[in-house]
Amino acid sequence: MQPMALLGELKKRLRYAVGPVLGIGIFGYFAYHAIEGERGLFAYMRLVDRVAEADQTRQEVAAIRAEMERRVAMLRPDHTDPDMLDERARAMLNLAQPDEVVVFPNRAPQRAVGTLVPVPLPPVQ
């Protein structure tokens, strides 16, 4: 076969291959960006995870707010809960009766469990 004939045959076959190769390239480009792109499938899954996390946080904050509103409602001037008023007054003034046991809820224990810890109390006025 002559070199010119070979070159002509190669150009002819290449002409038929350019369309499918270009189509596959364009399809690959759009498929890649549909999955990996800024608005692709993986970005959508990350966004769904963030929405679920935000919803969980919103529920936790709503529960904390409901508890705070319940406690504040007990201190309203038109209906004051005596136990809540007593609890808040003791906490704010740091007072207790001599025969009471004081429990500090947010402190790490400094002694072994079961041992008594003396708590100095100021005199009641």
C-alpha positions, 0 to 999 in steps of 0.5 A, spaced: 500 500 500 502 506 498 503 512 503 498 516 500 493 511 500 494 509 507 494 517 509 487 518 506 484 511 509 487 514 516 483 521 514 477 517 512 477 513 519 479 519 523 473 523 520 468 518 522 471 517 529 471 524 531 464 525 532 463 519 537 469 521 541 467 528 541 460 526 544 463 521 549 468 527 551 462 532 552 458 526 556 464 525 560 464 532 562 457 533 564 457 526 568 463 528 572 460 535 574 453 532 575 457 528 580 463 532 583 461 539 581 459 544 586 451 543 585 453 535 584 450 529 587 456 529 592 454 536 594 447 535 595 448 529 599 453 533 604 447 539 604 442 533 606 447 532 612 448 539 614 440 540 614 439 534 618 445 536 623 442 543 623 435 540 624 438 536 630 441 542 633 434 546 632 431 541 636 436 541 642 435 548 642 428 548 642 428 543 648 433 548 652 428 554 650 422 550 652 425 548 659 428 555 660 421 558 659 418 553 663 422 555 669 421 563 667 414 562 668 414 559 675 417 566 677 412 571 674 409 576 678 402 574 677 404 566 679 410 565 683 412 558 685 414 558 692 419 552 691 422 556 685 423 562 688 426 559 694 431 555 690 433 561 686 434 565 692 438 560 695 442 560 689 443 567 688 445 569 696 449 562 697 445 560 703 442 554 706 439 551 713 444 548 718 440 541 717 440 541 709 445 537 705 448 541 699 449 538 692 453 541 687 451 538 680 456 541 675 463 539 679 467 533 679 468 529 685 474 531 689 474 525 694 472 518 693 465 516 692 461 515 699 465 520 703 462 526 706 464 532 704 463 538 709 460 544 706 461 551 710 455 555 711 454 562 712 450 564 718 442 564 716 440 571 718 
